């Protein structure tokens, strides 16, 4: 029997943006149950309005699954 995480996925992301004020943030949260890339897909949608060069990811939430 294998020990350790069987699957990890990013479930949320907190970003800062140079267009926003110093203390302003954008929090992206998506359900990775059906799509393990859900947060990345959401980030792709957001960065169509805000260039990725102006976004800094400051925190992520990771879902870890043990079987």
N, CA, C and O atoms as CSV, one atom per row, in Angstrom:
chain,resi,resn,atom,element,x,y,z
A,1,UNK,N,N,0.832,-1.174,0.000
A,1,UNK,CA,C,0.000,0.000,0.000
A,1,UNK,C,C,0.881,1.244,0.000
A,1,UNK,O,O,1.777,1.377,0.834
A,2,UNK,N,N,0.629,2.134,-0.919
A,2,UNK,CA,C,1.421,3.362,-1.038
A,2,UNK,C,C,1.009,4.352,0.040
A,2,UNK,O,O,-0.173,4.476,0.362
A,3,UNK,N,N,1.973,5.043,0.586
A,3,UNK,CA,C,1.695,6.067,1.575
A,3,UNK,C,C,1.920,7.429,0.949
A,3,UNK,O,O,2.784,7.583,0.085
A,4,UNK,N,N,1.162,8.402,1.372
A,4,UNK,CA,C,1.356,9.764,0.891
A,4,UNK,C,C,0.196,10.227,0.042
A,4,UNK,O,O,-0.746,9.479,-0.220
A,5,UNK,N,N,0.281,11.463,-0.381
A,5,UNK,CA,C,-0.796,12.027,-1.191
A,5,UNK,C,C,-0.944,11.285,-2.517
A,5,UNK,O,O,0.045,10.966,-3.177
A,6,UNK,N,N,-2.170,11.021,-2.889
A,6,UNK,CA,C,-2.433,10.377,-4.160
A,6,UNK,C,C,-2.715,11.407,-5.254
A,6,UNK,O,O,-2.465,11.171,-6.436
A,7,UNK,N,N,-3.247,12.563,-4.823
A,7,UNK,CA,C,-3.590,13.593,-5.802
A,7,UNK,C,C,-3.528,14.957,-5.129
A,7,UNK,O,O,-3.981,15.119,-3.996
A,8,UNK,N,N,-2.966,15.934,-5.827
A,8,UNK,CA,C,-2.971,17.314,-5.345
A,8,UNK,C,C,-3.492,18.213,-6.458
A,8,UNK,O,O,-3.156,18.038,-7.629
A,9,UNK,N,N,-4.318,19.177,-6.071
A,9,UNK,CA,C,-4.832,20.151,-7.033
A,9,UNK,C,C,-4.894,21.519,-6.377
A,9,UNK,O,O,-5.094,21.629,-5.167
A,10,UNK,N,N,-4.724,22.550,-7.173
A,10,UNK,CA,C,-4.858,23.919,-6.688
A,10,UNK,C,C,-6.345,24.247,-6.659
A,10,UNK,O,O,-7.039,24.095,-7.664
A,11,UNK,N,N,-6.837,24.701,-5.494
A,11,UNK,CA,C,-8.264,24.989,-5.367
A,11,UNK,C,C,-8.567,26.481,-5.325
A,11,UNK,O,O,-9.683,26.899,-5.635
A,12,UNK,N,N,-7.572,27.291,-4.941
A,12,UNK,CA,C,-7.784,28.738,-4.958
A,12,UNK,C,C,-6.462,29.458,-5.089
A,12,UNK,O,O,-5.397,28.893,-4.841
A,13,UNK,N,N,-6.550,30.717,-5.485
A,13,UNK,CA,C,-5.364,31.532,-5.715
A,13,UNK,C,C,-5.663,32.965,-5.306
A,13,UNK,O,O,-6.721,33.503,-5.631
A,14,UNK,N,N,-4.734,33.579,-4.596
A,14,UNK,CA,C,-4.872,35.001,-4.272
A,14,UNK,C,C,-3.814,35.739,-5.057
A,14,UNK,O,O,-2.641,35.365,-5.043
A,15,UNK,N,N,-4.227,36.782,-5.739
A,15,UNK,CA,C,-3.298,37.533,-6.579
A,15,UNK,C,C,-3.329,39.008,-6.245
A,15,UNK,O,O,-4.344,39.542,-5.798
A,16,UNK,N,N,-2.229,39.640,-6.464
A,16,UNK,CA,C,-2.141,41.084,-6.411
A,16,UNK,C,C,-1.974,41.585,-7.830
A,16,UNK,O,O,-1.548,40.842,-8.714
A,17,UNK,N,N,-2.304,42.821,-8.042
A,17,UNK,CA,C,-2.225,43.368,-9.393
A,17,UNK,C,C,-1.739,44.803,-9.315
A,17,UNK,O,O,-2.211,45.583,-8.488
A,18,UNK,N,N,-0.795,45.149,-10.177
A,18,UNK,CA,C,-0.251,46.509,-10.150
A,18,UNK,C,C,-1.299,47.549,-10.528
A,18,UNK,O,O,-1.117,48.727,-10.222
A,19,UNK,N,N,-2.389,47.155,-11.182
A,19,UNK,CA,C,-3.467,48.090,-11.517
A,19,UNK,C,C,-4.331,48.415,-10.303
A,19,UNK,O,O,-4.993,49.452,-10.266
A,20,UNK,N,N,-4.324,47.540,-9.326
A,20,UNK,CA,C,-5.136,47.732,-8.128
A,20,UNK,C,C,-4.349,48.520,-7.092
A,20,UNK,O,O,-3.158,48.776,-7.267
A,21,UNK,N,N,-5.008,48.895,-6.033
A,21,UNK,CA,C,-4.316,49.574,-4.944
A,21,UNK,C,C,-3.397,48.608,-4.209
A,21,UNK,O,O,-3.476,47.396,-4.405
A,22,UNK,N,N,-2.541,49.140,-3.377
A,22,UNK,CA,C,-1.531,48.352,-2.677
A,22,UNK,C,C,-2.138,47.209,-1.853
A,22,UNK,O,O,-1.589,46.107,-1.830
A,23,UNK,N,N,-3.259,47.462,-1.181
A,23,UNK,CA,C,-3.864,46.451,-0.312
A,23,UNK,C,C,-5.019,45.694,-0.963
A,23,UNK,O,O,-5.698,44.917,-0.291
A,24,UNK,N,N,-5.253,45.905,-2.248
A,24,UNK,CA,C,-6.343,45.224,-2.944
A,24,UNK,C,C,-5.865,43.885,-3.498
A,24,UNK,O,O,-4.708,43.744,-3.896
A,25,UNK,N,N,-6.766,42.908,-3.520
A,25,UNK,CA,C,-6.442,41.571,-4.015
A,25,UNK,C,C,-7.595,41.029,-4.847
A,25,UNK,O,O,-8.736,41.479,-4.743
A,26,UNK,N,N,-7.262,40.064,-5.662
A,26,UNK,CA,C,-8.267,39.294,-6.383
A,26,UNK,C,C,-8.121,37.858,-5.894
A,26,UNK,O,O,-7.029,37.291,-5.935
A,27,UNK,N,N,-9.223,37.270,-5.432
A,27,UNK,CA,C,-9.192,35.886,-4.976
A,27,UNK,C,C,-9.974,35.046,-5.977
A,27,UNK,O,O,-11.146,35.308,-6.247
A,28,UNK,N,N,-9.312,34.041,-6.519
A,28,UNK,CA,C,-9.934,33.126,-7.463
A,28,UNK,C,C,-10.147,31.798,-6.752
A,28,UNK,O,O,-9.219,31.241,-6.166
A,29,UNK,N,N,-11.353,31.304,-6.805
A,29,UNK,CA,C,-11.653,30.039,-6.159
A,29,UNK,C,C,-12.524,29.212,-7.098
A,29,UNK,O,O,-13.527,29.701,-7.617
A,30,UNK,N,N,-12.142,27.975,-7.309
A,30,UNK,CA,C,-12.891,27.102,-8.208
A,30,UNK,C,C,-12.887,25.691,-7.629
A,30,UNK,O,O,-12.002,25.328,-6.855
A,31,UNK,N,N,-13.878,24.909,-8.010
A,31,UNK,CA,C,-14.001,23.539,-7.535
A,31,UNK,C,C,-13.211,22.604,-8.454
A,31,UNK,O,O,-13.575,22.430,-9.617
A,32,UNK,N,N,-12.137,22.005,-7.944
A,32,UNK,CA,C,-11.320,21.128,-8.789
A,32,UNK,C,C,-11.851,19.699,-8.891
A,32,UNK,O,O,-11.188,18.844,-9.477
A,33,UNK,N,N,-13.032,19.421,-8.334
A,33,UNK,CA,C,-13.558,18.046,-8.340
A,33,UNK,C,C,-13.752,17.510,-9.760
A,33,UNK,O,O,-13.364,16.380,-10.057
A,34,UNK,N,N,-14.348,18.316,-10.627
A,34,UNK,CA,C,-14.610,17.865,-11.995
A,34,UNK,C,C,-13.500,18.235,-12.970
A,34,UNK,O,O,-13.331,17.588,-14.004
A,35,UNK,N,N,-12.741,19.283,-12.633
A,35,UNK,CA,C,-11.699,19.777,-13.536
A,35,UNK,C,C,-10.497,20.161,-12.697
A,35,UNK,O,O,-10.537,21.173,-11.998
A,36,UNK,N,N,-9.435,19.384,-12.745
A,36,UNK,CA,C,-8.265,19.657,-11.901
A,36,UNK,C,C,-7.567,20.967,-12.271
A,36,UNK,O,O,-6.754,21.476,-11.499
A,37,UNK,N,N,-7.879,21.510,-13.440
A,37,UNK,CA,C,-7.293,22.772,-13.883
A,37,UNK,C,C,-8.256,23.939,-13.735
A,37,UNK,O,O,-8.059,24.977,-14.366
A,38,UNK,N,N,-9.288,23.797,-12.921
A,38,UNK,CA,C,-10.345,24.801,-12.812
A,38,UNK,C,C,-9.809,26.184,-12.429
A,38,UNK,O,O,-10.240,27.184,-13.002
A,39,UNK,N,N,-8.889,26.258,-11.482
A,39,UNK,CA,C,-8.341,27.557,-11.073
A,39,UNK,C,C,-7.512,28.156,-12.200
A,39,UNK,O,O,-7.575,29.361,-12.444
A,40,UNK,N,N,-6.738,27.326,-12.886
A,40,UNK,CA,C,-5.929,27.816,-14.000
A,40,UNK,C,C,-6.819,28.326,-15.135
A,40,UNK,O,O,-6.518,29.343,-15.761
A,41,UNK,N,N,-7.913,27.615,-15.392
A,41,UNK,CA,C,-8.857,28.056,-16.424
A,41,UNK,C,C,-9.474,29.398,-16.052
A,41,UNK,O,O,-9.640,30.271,-16.903
A,42,UNK,N,N,-9.814,29.556,-14.764
A,42,UNK,CA,C,-10.377,30.820,-14.291
A,42,UNK,C,C,-9.343,31.941,-14.392
A,42,UNK,O,O,-9.680,33.061,-14.777
A,43,UNK,N,N,-8.100,31.650,-14.053
A,43,UNK,CA,C,-7.033,32.646,-14.167
A,43,UNK,C,C,-6.845,33.073,-15.622
A,43,UNK,O,O,-6.607,34.249,-15.898
A,44,UNK,N,N,-6.950,32.132,-16.543
A,44,UNK,CA,C,-6.860,32.469,-17.972
A,44,UNK,C,C,-7.953,33.461,-18.375
A,44,UNK,O,O,-7.698,34.390,-19.141
A,45,UNK,N,N,-9.159,33.265,-17.864
A,45,UNK,CA,C,-10.263,34.182,-18.165
A,45,UNK,C,C,-9.993,35.572,-17.605
A,45,UNK,O,O,-10.245,36.571,-18.278
A,46,UNK,N,N,-9.485,35.643,-16.387
A,46,UNK,CA,C,-9.216,36.934,-15.737
A,46,UNK,C,C,-8.098,37.677,-16.450
A,46,UNK,O,O,-8.170,38.893,-16.626
A,47,UNK,N,N,-7.067,36.951,-16.860
A,47,UNK,CA,C,-5.916,37.620,-17.479
A,47,UNK,C,C,-6.199,38.080,-18.904
A,47,UNK,O,O,-5.322,38.667,-19.538
A,48,UNK,N,N,-7.386,37.832,-19.419
A,48,UNK,CA,C,-7.768,38.443,-20.691
A,48,UNK,C,C,-8.063,39.924,-20.480
A,48,UNK,O,O,-7.906,40.726,-21.400
A,49,UNK,N,N,-8.491,40.292,-19.270
A,49,UNK,CA,C,-8.777,41.686,-18.942
A,49,UNK,C,C,-7.580,42.365,-18.272
A,49,UNK,O,O,-7.382,43.572,-18.418
A,50,UNK,N,N,-6.793,41.590,-17.544
A,50,UNK,CA,C,-5.612,42.116,-16.847
A,50,UNK,C,C,-4.406,41.325,-17.345
A,50,UNK,O,O,-4.364,40.108,-17.162
A,51,UNK,N,N,-3.436,41.970,-17.964
A,51,UNK,CA,C,-2.265,41.238,-18.461
A,51,UNK,C,C,-1.556,40.465,-17.351
A,51,UNK,O,O,-1.377,40.976,-16.245
A,52,UNK,N,N,-1.161,39.247,-17.651
A,52,UNK,CA,C,-0.488,38.393,-16.675
A,52,UNK,C,C,0.788,39.037,-16.128
A,52,UNK,O,O,1.196,38.739,-15.005
A,53,UNK,N,N,1.416,39.908,-16.904
A,53,UNK,CA,C,2.633,40.592,-16.443
A,53,UNK,C,C,2.347,41.552,-15.295
A,53,UNK,O,O,3.270,41.965,-14.593
A,54,UNK,N,N,1.078,41.912,-15.093
A,54,UNK,CA,C,0.701,42.820,-14.009
A,54,UNK,C,C,0.102,42.085,-12.813
A,54,UNK,O,O,-0.375,42.714,-11.869
A,55,UNK,N,N,0.128,40.754,-12.856
A,55,UNK,CA,C,-0.464,39.937,-11.800
A,55,UNK,C,C,0.642,39.177,-11.072
A,55,UNK,O,O,1.544,38.620,-11.698
A,56,UNK,N,N,0.560,39.163,-9.751
A,56,UNK,CA,C,1.497,38.385,-8.937
A,56,UNK,C,C,0.689,37.473,-8.026
A,56,UNK,O,O,-0.134,37.951,-7.245
A,57,UNK,N,N,0.913,36.174,-8.116
A,57,UNK,CA,C,0.224,35.237,-7.234
A,57,UNK,C,C,0.919,35.283,-5.884
A,57,UNK,O,O,2.123,35.049,-5.783
A,58,UNK,N,N,0.140,35.590,-4.842
A,58,UNK,CA,C,0.717,35.757,-3.510
A,58,UNK,C,C,0.392,34.606,-2.570
A,58,UNK,O,O,1.039,34.445,-1.536
A,59,UNK,N,N,-0.613,33.801,-2.927
A,59,UNK,CA,C,-0.998,32.690,-2.057
A,59,UNK,C,C,-1.827,31.694,-2.867
A,59,UNK,O,O,-2.597,32.089,-3.743
A,60,UNK,N,N,-1.670,30.421,-2.578
A,60,UNK,CA,C,-2.506,29.402,-3.220
A,60,UNK,C,C,-3.057,28.446,-2.164
A,60,UNK,O,O,-2.453,28.242,-1.111
A,61,UNK,N,N,-4.213,27.868,-2.471
A,61,UNK,CA,C,-4.788,26.820,-1.637
A,61,UNK,C,C,-4.641,25.510,-2.389
A,61,UNK,O,O,-4.948,25.433,-3.578
A,62,UNK,N,N,-4.180,24.497,-1.710
A,62,UNK,CA,C,-3.943,23.206,-2.356
A,62,UNK,C,C,-4.812,22.152,-1.691
A,62,UNK,O,O,-4.843,22.036,-0.466
A,63,UNK,N,N,-5.514,21.388,-2.512
A,63,UNK,CA,C,-6.321,20.275,-2.021
A,63,UNK,C,C,-5.493,19.001,-2.180
A,63,UNK,O,O,-5.055,18.666,-3.281
A,64,UNK,N,N,-5.286,18.305,-1.080
A,64,UNK,CA,C,-4.496,17.070,-1.096
A,64,UNK,C,C,-5.423,15.901,-0.766
A,64,UNK,O,O,-6.154,15.944,0.223
A,65,UNK,N,N,-5.393,14.872,-1.585
A,65,UNK,CA,C,-6.253,13.708,-1.401
A,65,UNK,C,C,-5.402,12.488,-1.066
A,65,UNK,O,O,-4.445,12.167,-1.772
A,66,UNK,N,N,-5.766,11.817,0.021
A,66,UNK,CA,C,-5.120,10.558,0.412
A,66,UNK,C,C,-6.123,9.445,0.191
A,66,UNK,O,O,-7.283,9.564,0.585
A,67,UNK,N,N,-5.690,8.372,-0.431
A,67,UNK,CA,C,-6.581,7.213,-0.640
A,67,UNK,C,C,-6.329,6.166,0.409
A,67,UNK,O,O,-6.977,5.119,0.404
